């Protein structure tokens, strides 16, 4: 089987020598806070607020989160220190490697044998370690993997046991009282301790985890009722912590902008003529069975055509599970078909497609499992869920319009995907390809340069809402993704 990454990641690096760009300066005005007070900013959120990039929380990412950039710009208008729970790791933790060794963040690598370019761990990393600083002085309460629900319960901080699925080591490492405190409670306490302004960006993981898992685990998709109730509780806690404080609330980006669902094409399976002939021979009984059940009126001609499996030499759709098909298991016919342009494969399939599975080949005679693909109906479900959740976020901001403003990150990334975002003539796009790609190598989280655009979205909203004049960040001062190694 050919190396699938060759078909999945196509990088053009001819224009990468130009790395210094100009940032257009507007007319010089004296920085001012307007009617807001930025003496102490507190940020609460998930991996996006934490600065998680390239599949890991590591020093460079943590130091280049939008929250850190925003706090730096606020210094000119009275903002103070902004302390983060430093991870103290150059490469962070991506996964456990052979022998239990921690592997660090993802980087773009070139296979010397095939020339294929794709993400791979940089090498050794570090397991998350407890934060050694003053927890009472923290400003950034961004926790990778956190949902609105787990931000509100003490189990998130421990104990670490099979009986506690809510445990999150990224919160436990800096929780004020592991197993007793909550992320929202700690952030609210920081606000009570002199906080005057906050950023709030929670809710992404209430739908993202379901999506990245191929919509295979409905139990982790937050219901509309729970989302609204938890949003009210979490945002309410921040507002009540200081009745005079103001805040900026961000919304949830679209599914369509994430490279995680774009990097593996529907026809990513390369098949030789010999493999195609052998596979087609094996599917003769299955295809014949489909014709028989169509003749009995159990499926339509359209469904029979959709389910018919046929390989050719070259690039092919892969055989996959599809639970939305008519259940013919009683007749010995599984609910499988080949992928098509309407399906969205997830990034992990790049490592699994075409690989041996119990003597079969995944994607040929072993169907690709549900967790690797989003069906059209699942994509529609997720889009509807994101729109509903964003509706709740918009309503919450409008209900507290005197104290809150919306930072429309969804709009920012939608425009980036449409080629409508740039700084100094240098664009930002929804890819992982340097230098213009705005997503880190994991295909989900923005890189440092994109975080600068996110920070500017917050700044623009704050300036417009409270008559402030906070200077914008120059995105071209921040690196995107590193060149392939």
C-alpha positions as a printed NumPy array, in Angstrom:
array([[  0.   ,   0.   ,   0.   ],
       [  1.4  ,   3.389,  -0.965],
       [  2.018,   6.029,   1.685],
       [ -1.345,   7.737,   2.103],
       [  0.152,  10.941,   3.43 ],
       [  1.447,  11.648,  -0.046],
       [ -2.148,  12.17 ,  -1.121],
       [ -3.236,  13.976,   2.02 ],
       [ -0.718,  16.764,   2.56 ],
       [  0.406,  18.866,  -0.378],
       [  2.64 ,  21.765,   0.628],
       [  3.897,  24.595,  -1.509],
       [  6.941,  26.297,   0.008],
       [  8.218,  28.318,  -2.915],
       [  7.243,  31.657,  -1.354],
       [  8.42 ,  30.99 ,   2.181],
       [ 11.527,  33.137,   1.992],
       [  9.521,  36.313,   2.552],
       [  8.954,  36.248,   6.313],
       [  8.902,  39.927,   7.296],
       [  5.733,  41.857,   6.564],
       [  4.506,  45.339,   7.191],
       [  1.51 ,  46.025,   9.376],
       [ -0.6  ,  49.03 ,   8.354],
       [ -0.713,  51.601,  11.143],
       [ -3.785,  53.764,  11.546],
       [ -3.656,  57.4  ,  12.561],
       [ -1.887,  57.723,  15.903],
       [ -4.327,  58.191,  18.758],
       [ -3.653,  58.17 ,  22.446],
       [ -4.479,  54.726,  23.869],
       [ -7.414,  54.817,  26.249],
       [ -9.628,  52.427,  28.176],
       [-12.837,  54.232,  27.327],
       [-15.546,  53.377,  29.834],
       [-14.013,  49.99 ,  30.714],
       [-11.496,  49.15 ,  33.442],
       [ -8.687,  46.744,  32.507],
       [ -6.725,  46.903,  35.75 ],
       [ -6.987,  43.133,  36.147],
       [ -8.152,  40.834,  33.378],
       [ -9.144,  37.223,  34.009],
       [ -9.589,  34.732,  31.162],
       [-11.591,  31.519,  31.353],
       [-11.884,  29.01 ,  28.546],
       [-10.642,  25.759,  27.069],
       [ -7.599,  24.878,  24.962],
       [ -8.059,  27.989,  22.817],
       [ -7.608,  30.249,  25.827],
       [ -4.772,  28.097,  27.187],
       [ -2.747,  28.394,  23.971],
       [ -2.886,  24.697,  23.122],
       [ -1.34 ,  24.173,  19.671],
       [  0.079,  21.318,  17.597],
       [ -1.676,  18.708,  19.71 ],
       [ -0.008,  19.818,  22.954],
       [  0.266,  22.549,  25.563],
       [  3.845,  23.758,  25.412],
       [  5.767,  26.923,  26.21 ],
       [  5.635,  28.692,  22.857],
       [  1.953,  28.032,  22.368],
       [  1.063,  29.014,  25.91 ],
       [  3.022,  32.257,  25.589],
       [  1.246,  33.123,  22.332],
       [ -2.405,  32.619,  23.212],
       [ -4.828,  35.393,  22.279],
       [ -5.35 ,  36.024,  26.009],
       [ -1.656,  36.755,  26.582],
       [ -1.555,  38.994,  23.498],
       [ -4.673,  40.859,  24.588],
       [ -3.294,  41.372,  28.104],
       [ -0.106,  42.811,  26.633],
       [ -2.074,  45.353,  24.586],
       [ -4.13 ,  46.269,  27.655],
       [ -0.997,  47.365,  29.524],
       [ -1.089,  50.643,  27.594],
       [ -4.566,  51.368,  28.95 ],
       [ -4.047,  50.456,  32.594],
       [ -3.865,  46.656,  32.426],
       [ -1.72 ,  44.815,  34.933],
       [  0.144,  41.529,  35.138],
       [ -1.332,  38.501,  33.41 ],
       [ -0.096,  35.299,  35.009],
       [ -0.509,  31.918,  33.33 ],
       [ -0.008,  28.472,  34.908],
       [  3.221,  27.781,  33.024],
       [  3.528,  24.26 ,  31.632],
       [  7.329,  24.614,  31.667],
       [  7.87 ,  22.312,  28.684],
       [  9.456,  23.052,  25.32 ],
       [  7.515,  20.31 ,  23.523],
       [  4.584,  19.498,  25.835],
       [  2.734,  16.202,  25.76 ],
       [  0.982,  14.802,  22.688],
       [  0.814,  11.052,  23.329],
       [  2.497,   8.123,  25.028],
       [  5.075,   6.524,  22.776],
       [  6.784,   3.112,  22.808],
       [  7.935,   2.069,  26.231],
       [  5.685,   4.624,  27.916],
       [  7.858,   7.557,  26.809],
       [  5.923,  10.852,  26.432],
       [  5.942,  12.243,  22.911],
       [  5.926,  15.983,  22.322],
       [  3.974,  18.311,  20.037],
       [  3.282,  17.675,  16.378],
       [  5.477,  19.133,  13.651],
       [  5.419,  18.875,   9.869],
       [  7.893,  16.243,   8.734],
       [  9.05 ,  14.993,   5.34 ],
       [  9.386,  11.259,   4.828],
       [ 12.85 ,  10.835,   3.25 ],
       [ 11.723,   7.717,   1.397],
       [  8.472,   8.958,  -0.128],
       [  8.743,  12.737,   0.055],
       [  5.354,  12.812,   1.777],
       [  4.762,  15.641,   4.243],
       [  2.534,  15.317,   7.292],
       [  2.312,  15.788,  11.066],
       [  4.303,  13.626,  13.445],
       [  5.496,  14.033,  17.058],
       [  8.659,  16.089,  17.331],
       [ 10.242,  13.519,  19.644],
       [ 10.416,  13.343,  23.4  ],
       [  7.995,  15.48 ,  25.383],
       [  6.948,  15.835,  29.001],
       [  4.013,  14.585,  31.022],
       [  2.037,  17.527,  32.484],
       [  3.508,  18.49 ,  35.831],
       [  1.939,  20.391,  38.748],
       [  2.152,  24.164,  38.573],
       [  4.674,  25.424,  41.114],
       [  3.742,  29.11 ,  41.14 ],
       [  1.279,  31.122,  43.191],
       [ -2.162,  29.796,  42.23 ],
       [ -3.904,  32.771,  43.832],
       [ -2.142,  35.134,  41.391],
       [ -3.281,  33.392,  38.191],
       [ -5.197,  35.237,  35.471],
       [ -5.508,  32.553,  32.782],
       [ -7.926,  29.717,  33.514],
       [ -7.831,  28.075,  30.097],
       [ -8.053,  24.288,  30.424],
       [ -7.605,  22.035,  27.373],
       [-10.494,  19.602,  26.948],
       [-12.853,  21.436,  29.288],
       [-16.588,  21.637,  28.569],
       [-19.16 ,  23.897,  30.181],
       [-20.217,  20.952,  32.297],
       [-16.749,  19.951,  33.499],
       [-15.891,  23.611,  34.164],
       [-18.581,  23.585,  36.842],
       [-17.826,  20.363,  38.768],
       [-15.021,  19.573,  41.256],
       [-14.405,  16.094,  39.844],
       [-12.513,  17.762,  36.991],
       [ -9.637,  18.366,  39.386],
       [ -9.542,  14.79 ,  40.687],
       [ -9.237,  12.151,  41.792],
       [ -7.528,  10.411,  38.903],
       [ -9.375,   7.117,  38.772],
       [-11.375,   4.986,  36.322],
       [-14.483,   5.918,  38.313],
       [-13.974,   9.62 ,  37.548],
       [-14.231,  10.222,  33.774],
       [-14.366,  13.983,  34.367],
       [-10.765,  14.092,  35.643],
       [ -8.638,  16.533,  33.662],
       [ -4.91 ,  16.623,  34.482],
       [ -4.569,  20.002,  32.808],
       [ -6.85 ,  21.498,  35.45 ],
       [ -5.624,  19.35 ,  38.35 ],
       [ -2.128,  20.719,  37.851],
       [ -3.181,  24.24 ,  38.902],
       [ -6.553,  23.784,  40.645],
       [ -6.762,  25.772,  43.866],
       [ -8.023,  22.661,  45.677],
       [ -7.867,  19.545,  43.446],
       [-11.045,  17.507,  43.796],
       [-12.871,  20.332,  45.56 ],
       [-12.51 ,  23.511,  43.467],
       [-13.911,  24.118,  39.97 ],
       [-12.525,  25.959,  36.962],
       [-15.375,  28.47 ,  37.069],
       [-15.021,  28.845,  40.827],
       [-11.283,  29.55 ,  40.577],
       [-11.793,  32.088,  37.785],
       [-14.598,  33.789,  39.72 ],
       [-12.381,  33.926,  42.821],
       [ -9.682,  35.632,  40.759],
       [-12.281,  38.177,  39.662],
       [-13.362,  38.727,  43.255],
       [ -9.716,  39.399,  44.083],
       [ -9.556,  42.705,  42.196],
       [-10.731,  41.53 ,  38.767],
       [-12.205,  44.259,  36.564],
       [-12.521,  42.608,  33.127],
       [-12.781,  39.059,  31.812],
       [-12.779,  37.035,  28.625],
       [-15.043,  34.009,  28.37 ],
       [-14.638,  31.348,  25.689],
       [-16.31 ,  28.094,  26.669],
       [-18.659,  25.82 ,  24.726],
       [-16.457,  24.642,  21.848],
       [-15.77 ,  21.26 ,  23.387],
       [-19.461,  20.667,  24.03 ],
       [-19.705,  19.844,  20.332],
       [-16.097,  19.513,  19.104],
       [-15.333,  16.261,  20.926],
       [-18.374,  14.656,  19.351],
       [-17.341,  15.9  ,  15.91 ],
       [-13.674,  14.886,  16.085],
       [-14.764,  11.397,  17.136],
       [-16.767,  11.008,  13.929],
       [-20.054,  11.574,  15.804],
       [-19.695,   8.007,  17.084],
       [-20.411,   8.747,  20.76 ],
       [-23.703,  10.647,  21.209],
       [-23.312,  10.598,  24.995],
       [-20.636,  13.318,  24.859],
       [-22.723,  15.741,  22.794],
       [-24.218,  18.313,  25.153],
       [-27.979,  18.727,  24.914],
       [-29.419,  22.138,  24.142],
       [-31.038,  22.324,  27.57 ],
       [-27.824,  21.461,  29.411],
       [-25.758,  23.877,  27.322],
       [-28.078,  26.785,  28.037],
       [-28.255,  26.014,  31.752],
       [-24.5  ,  25.561,  32.102],
       [-23.741,  28.688,  30.084],
       [-26.067,  30.657,  32.345],
       [-24.356,  29.254,  35.441],
       [-20.778,  29.763,  34.272],
       [-21.251,  33.209,  32.769],
       [-23.425,  34.206,  35.705],
       [-20.663,  33.284,  38.141],
       [-18.225,  35.541,  36.31 ],
       [-20.67 ,  38.442,  36.185],
       [-21.621,  38.081,  39.844],
       [-18.002,  37.916,  40.991],
       [-17.754,  41.673,  40.475],
       [-21.021,  43.49 ,  39.632],
       [-19.031,  46.336,  38.062],
       [-16.782,  44.224,  35.829],
       [-17.209,  43.969,  32.081],
       [-16.337,  41.105,  29.752],
       [-15.925,  39.845,  26.182],
       [-17.493,  36.523,  25.186],
       [-16.415,  34.489,  22.144],
       [-18.539,  32.096,  20.12 ],
       [-17.972,  28.694,  18.493],
       [-16.26 ,  28.417,  15.064],
       [-17.833,  26.532,  12.178],
       [-17.072,  22.88 ,  11.538],
       [-16.224,  23.679,   7.926],
       [-13.178,  25.804,   8.742],
       [-11.235,  23.087,  10.599],
       [ -8.483,  21.399,   8.549],
       [ -8.99 ,  18.347,  10.771],
       [-11.975,  17.497,   8.571],
       [-10.378,  18.571,   5.285],
       [ -6.92 ,  16.983,   5.166],
       [ -7.996,  13.435,   4.327],
       [ -9.909,  13.491,   1.015],
       [-12.816,  11.145,   0.432],
       [-10.816,   9.277,  -2.236],
       [ -7.621,   8.986,  -0.206],
       [ -7.231,   5.228,  -0.774],
       [ -4.649,   4.294,  -3.442],
       [ -5.298,   0.837,  -4.94 ],
       [ -3.253,  -1.126,  -7.457],
       [ -4.882,  -2.929, -10.387],
       [ -4.175,  -6.258,  -8.693],
       [ -5.732,  -5.104,  -5.411],
       [ -8.768,  -3.711,  -7.228],
       [ -9.365,  -6.976,  -9.081],
       [ -9.017,  -9.021,  -5.913],
       [-11.311,  -6.732,  -3.903],
       [-13.967,  -6.65 ,  -6.619],
       [-13.979, -10.432,  -6.726],
       [-14.583, -10.529,  -2.999],
       [-17.531,  -8.118,  -3.194],
       [-19.403, -10.012,  -5.948],
       [-21.738, -11.77 ,  -3.436],
       [-22.423,  -8.491,  -1.598],
       [-23.243,  -6.567,  -4.773],
       [-25.424,  -9.426,  -6.034],
       [-27.294,  -9.43 ,  -2.733],
       [-28.04 ,  -5.737,  -3.14 ],
       [-29.607,  -6.399,  -6.52 ],
       [-31.787,  -9.104,  -5.009],
       [-33.089,  -6.933,  -2.142],
       [-33.785,  -4.122,  -4.582],
       [-35.835,  -6.58 ,  -6.612],
       [-37.795,  -7.388,  -3.458],
       [-38.491,  -3.681,  -2.953],
       [-36.485,  -3.469,   0.263],
       [-34.179,  -0.732,  -1.022],
       [-34.393,   1.769,  -3.845],
       [-32.26 ,   1.772,  -6.959],
       [-30.519,   4.853,  -5.602],
       [-29.569,   3.099,  -2.374],
       [-28.385,   0.016,  -4.257],
       [-26.136,   2.208,  -6.376],
       [-24.826,   4.024,  -3.288],
       [-24.011,   0.733,  -1.554],
       [-22.451,  -1.025,  -4.546],
       [-18.695,  -1.439,  -4.067],
       [-16.293,  -1.282,  -6.997],
       [-12.575,  -0.469,  -7.015],
       [-10.385,   0.78 ,  -9.839],
       [ -6.648,   1.184, -10.161],
       [ -5.702,   4.566,  -8.653],
       [ -7.429,   6.693,  -6.025],
       [-10.641,   5.264,  -4.561],
       [-13.302,   5.959,  -2.021],
       [-12.801,   3.701,   0.988],
       [-15.288,   1.131,   2.258],
       [-16.932,   2.533,   5.388],
       [-19.713,   1.908,   7.867],
       [-22.932,   3.898,   7.436],
       [-25.644,   3.364,  10.04 ],
       [-28.094,   5.501,   8.073],
       [-28.427,   2.816,   5.395],
       [-31.357,   0.393,   5.463],
       [-30.583,  -2.365,   7.942],
       [-30.159,  -5.547,   5.902],
       [-28.154,  -7.445,   8.495],
       [-30.886, -10.081,   8.806],
       [-30.147, -10.907,   5.167],
       [-26.414, -11.06 ,   5.776],
       [-25.691,  -7.68 ,   4.155],
       [-23.759,  -5.182,   6.308],
       [-24.463,  -1.436,   6.282],
       [-21.405,  -0.423,   4.286],
       [-20.594,   1.636,   1.2  ],
       [-17.698,   3.5  ,  -0.352],
       [-17.001,   7.066,   0.697],
       [-17.928,   9.933,  -1.59 ],
       [-17.442,  13.679,  -1.82 ],
       [-20.205,  14.313,   0.734],
       [-18.328,  12.531,   3.524],
       [-15.759,  14.126,   5.863],
       [-12.924,  11.937,   7.1  ],
       [-11.176,  12.88 ,  10.337],
       [ -7.424,  13.435,  10.488],
       [ -6.593,  10.222,  12.441],
       [ -7.734,   8.201,   9.429],
       [ -4.513,   9.297,   7.715],
       [ -2.614,   6.917,   9.983],
       [ -5.1  ,   4.036,   9.745],
       [ -6.398,   3.903,   6.183],
       [ -4.914,   1.087,   4.122],
       [ -3.343,  -0.547,   7.172],
       [ -3.716,  -4.279,   8.044],
       [ -6.486,  -5.212,  10.477],
       [ -6.724,  -8.889,  11.444],
       [ -5.581, -10.032,   8.039],
       [ -7.724,  -7.499,   6.154],
       [ -6.989,  -3.974,   4.88 ],
       [ -8.843,  -1.043,   6.437],
       [-10.808,   0.663,   3.71 ],
       [-10.817,  -2.303,   1.297],
       [-12.122,  -5.432,   2.977],
       [-12.261,  -4.014,   6.503],
       [-14.749,  -1.119,   6.639],
       [-13.526,   2.168,   8.082],
       [-15.174,   2.556,  11.474],
       [-17.711,   5.206,  12.452],
       [-15.25 ,   7.246,  14.529],
       [-13.193,   8.109,  11.443],
       [-15.908,   9.67 ,   9.249],
       [-18.662,  12.264,   9.491],
       [-21.659,  11.306,   7.377],
       [-23.663,  14.078,   5.682],
       [-26.444,  13.698,   8.261],
       [-23.901,  13.975,  11.091],
       [-22.361,  17.081,   9.548],
       [-25.805,  18.655,   9.363],
       [-26.463,  17.71 ,  12.992],
       [-23.205,  19.331,  14.116],
       [-23.772,  22.508,  12.107],
       [-27.249,  22.82 ,  13.613],
       [-25.851,  22.249,  17.102],
       [-23.151,  24.91 ,  16.666],
       [-25.705,  27.414,  15.389],
       [-27.995,  26.642,  18.328],
       [-25.194,  26.985,  20.873],
       [-24.07 ,  30.257,  19.294],
       [-27.659,  31.456,  19.516],
       [-27.56 ,  30.847,  23.277],
       [-24.226,  32.691,  23.517],
       [-25.596,  35.653,  21.534],
       [-28.693,  35.781,  23.724],
       [-26.631,  35.716,  26.91 ],
       [-24.49 ,  38.616,  25.69 ],
       [-27.545,  40.612,  24.626],
       [-29.225,  39.963,  27.976],
       [-26.217,  41.629,  29.651],
       [-25.529,  44.174,  26.936],
       [-24.386,  46.841,  29.382],
       [-21.547,  44.631,  30.596],
       [-20.758,  42.159,  27.801],
       [-19.683,  42.252,  24.177],
       [-19.457,  39.437,  21.623],
       [-16.111,  38.614,  19.995],
       [-17.301,  36.969,  16.784],
       [-14.557,  34.405,  16.197],
       [-16.898,  32.335,  14.042],
       [-17.095,  35.213,  11.588],
       [-13.311,  35.712,  11.688],
       [-12.55 ,  32.1  ,  10.768],
       [-15.349,  31.931,   8.201],
       [-13.785,  34.945,   6.492],
       [-10.309,  33.395,   6.757],
       [-11.612,  30.286,   5.001],
       [-13.044,  32.527,   2.269],
       [ -9.696,  34.32 ,   1.785],
       [-10.939,  37.595,   3.26 ],
       [ -8.536,  38.03 ,   6.203],
       [ -5.067,  39.555,   5.947],
       [ -2.564,  41.832,   7.657],
       [ -0.176,  44.003,   5.694],
       [ -1.272,  42.276,   2.521],
       [ -0.411,  38.828,   3.895],
       [ -3.413,  36.555,   4.138],
       [ -4.621,  34.133,   6.758],
       [ -6.282,  30.952,   5.532],
       [ -7.933,  27.918,   7.079],
       [ -5.099,  25.454,   6.518],
       [ -1.969,  24.112,   8.218],
       [  0.311,  25.094,   5.318],
       [  2.945,  27.734,   6.171],
       [  3.264,  30.655,   6.021],
       [ -0.414,  31.636,   5.614],
       [ -2.125,  28.689,   7.268],
       [ -3.892,  29.795,  10.445],
       [ -4.273,  26.414,  12.112],
       [ -1.581,  24.557,  13.98 ],
       [ -0.459,  21.13 ,  12.812],
       [ -3.205,  19.322,  14.745],
       [ -5.771,  20.808,  12.337],
       [ -8.054,  22.084,  15.115],
       [ -6.307,  24.794,  17.127],
       [ -5.144,  28.167,  15.767],
       [ -1.418,  28.807,  15.615],
       [  0.298,  31.873,  17.079],
       [ -0.27 ,  34.072,  14.025],
       [ -3.982,  33.24 ,  13.988],
       [ -4.172,  33.937,  17.733],
       [ -3.059,  37.486,  16.91 ],
       [ -6.062,  37.893,  14.608],
       [ -8.257,  36.453,  17.372],
       [ -6.823,  38.975,  19.836],
       [ -7.6  ,  41.77 ,  17.367],
       [-11.183,  40.533,  17.067],
       [-11.518,  40.935,  20.838],
       [ -9.84 ,  44.347,  20.673],
       [-12.106,  45.597,  17.889],
       [-15.208,  44.486,  19.786],
       [-14.03 ,  46.096,  23.031],
       [-13.068,  49.355,  21.336],
       [-16.427,  49.62 ,  19.584],
       [-18.431,  48.728,  22.684],
       [-16.812,  50.937,  25.305],
       [-15.172,  53.684,  23.281],
       [-11.695,  52.418,  24.084],
       [ -8.608,  52.843,  21.932],
       [ -6.603,  49.684,  22.467],
       [ -3.88 ,  49.201,  19.904],
       [ -4.213,  46.146,  17.681],
       [ -1.627,  43.364,  17.542],
       [  0.582,  42.966,  14.464],
       [ -0.116,  39.357,  13.377],
       [  3.001,  39.356,  11.223],
       [  5.172,  39.532,  14.329],
       [  4.09 ,  35.989,  15.19 ],
       [  5.063,  32.761,  13.487],
       [  2.541,  30.403,  11.96 ],
       [  3.605,  26.795,  11.538],
       [  7.249,  25.8  ,  11.297],
       [  8.581,  24.638,   7.949],
       [  8.667,  20.859,   7.394],
       [ 11.63 ,  19.127,   8.962]])
